Amino acid sequence: LIWNKAIPNTCRIFLWLAFRDRLNTNANRVNKKWDSNPHCMSCPAIETANHIILRCKLAGEVWKKLNLYETAVRSSNIQDFVESILDTLPEHQKPGCPACFAACSHGLWKARNQLVFKLTETSVAYILHQIRESLQLWVHRLKPSLREHINTWADKLS
């Protein structure tokens, strides 16, 4: 998943860190003694990579748009979420799934950073717009035969 050709290198590195819970989330910043508050600024939960990508209120709205909310809530971690999606999706939807997951996860992380570092809340509509824009850029990295799969996922976010 992480090394999918449609996903840019910066996002691949982000995913690699996210899957290993190595992002500088509030919980990890507390563990490193860089901060004293491990909580998410959007909700009262402890902020981990799993929380930001699967369970935060913004993540919930993104996954609802893709009809993946129940899977996100049931998943124990990001890896479990991706495996559950790929196990249950029809074959014709699988080719675009890795890029869509990457764009959604990275979009949620960027929205979190806006809140943490600039104290600016990002609307769900804007996050969805940013994810669609990312997918529209990334689609040009692929063969024309694969582009329609990513466009199908992007259309769901409208």
N, C-alpha and C positions, 0 to 999 in steps of 0.2 A: 504493500500500500504506500509506504513512505516514498519509495523510489519510483513511483509512477512518472512517466515521461511528461505528462501534462502539468505536473506540479513544479513550480520554480524552486530553485535551490534554497532560497531563504525560507520558504514554507516547509521544505523537506526537513531542514534543520529544526525549525519550530516543532514540527510533528515528532521528530526523534526525541526532543527534550520533553514534549508533552507526554508521550507514551511512557517515559521513564520518570514522570513527575519531577523533572529537573528544572522546570520553568521557575522564574523568580516570583512565585505566588506569595501571598501574604504569609501562608503557613511556612513555606520554605525560607522566607526572609526572617521569620521569628527563629526558626531552627539555626540560621546562620548568625543570629544575634544582631541583625540589621534593623529590626523593628520589634515592637512589643504587641502588636495587634494582628492575630492570625485570621481575622474575620473578613468576609467579603464586604465590599462597600455597598453592594446592591441588596444583600439579604443577610440574615444573621448567621449563616453557615460558616464553617471554617473554609477558607479559600485554598483549594488545591487545584491542580490541573483538571482532575476529574470533575470537580465542582463547576469550574468555569465552562468546560466544554459540554458537560452532560446535565447538570442540575440547577445551575443558576437560572433566575427567572428569564434572563435574555436568551439563554440556551434553550429553555423550554419553548419559547415562542418560535425560535428558528426551527427546532425539530418538529413542532406542531405543523408548521408550513409544509414540511416534507413527509408528513404522516409517520414520523419516527419518534414521536414523543414517548409513547409507551415503552418502546425499546430502550430509549435513553434512561428512563426512570428505573427500569428493571435491571439494567446493566451494572455490574459491580465496578467496572472501570472502563477506560477508553478502549482498550484492546477488546474487551468483552463486547462492547457496543458495536465496534466495527465487524467483529466476527459474527455477531447475531444478525446484523444487517445483511452481510454477504451470504449467510446461510439461508435467509428467508426471502431475499429478493428474487424475482423472476430473472432468468438468464439475460433477457434483453435489456434489463436495467442495470446490470452489474458493471458494464464497461465505464460508465460515467460516475459511478459511486465514489471511487477513491478521490477524484478531483473535487467532487462536490463536498465530501467530508472535509477535505483539506481546506477548501475555501471557507466553509462554515466555521470550522475550528479557529482558523487564523483570523477571520472576521470577528469572532467572539473575543479572542485575545486582544485584538486592537481596540475593541470597544471597552474592554476592561482597563486597558492602559490609558485610554482617554479619561476614564473616571478617576483612576488612581493618580495619574501624574498631572492632569490638567483640570481635574474636578469638573469635567463636562460629561453629563449623561448623554449617551447616544440612543436615539430612538430605534425601535425594532425595525421600522420602515427604512431607516438609513442603513442599518446593518445589513438588511436584506438587499438593498440597493448595492452596497459595497461588495457583497458576496457575488451577486450577479455580474457586476463589472469585472471582478477577478476572473470568474469563469469565462466571460467573453474574451478576456485577454489571453487566458491560458489555452483556449480552444485552438488558437493559431499555432500552437506547438505540436499539434497532432496531425495525422493523416486525415484527409477529408472524410474518409469512411467512419472515423471515430468521433468526428465533431458533433454529429447529430445526438450522440449519447449524452454529451455534456450539455448541449443546448436543451435537451429534454429536462435535465435536472434544473438548469437555470430557469426555465419557464415555470417550474413549480414554485419558485420563490417570488413570482410576480404578485 
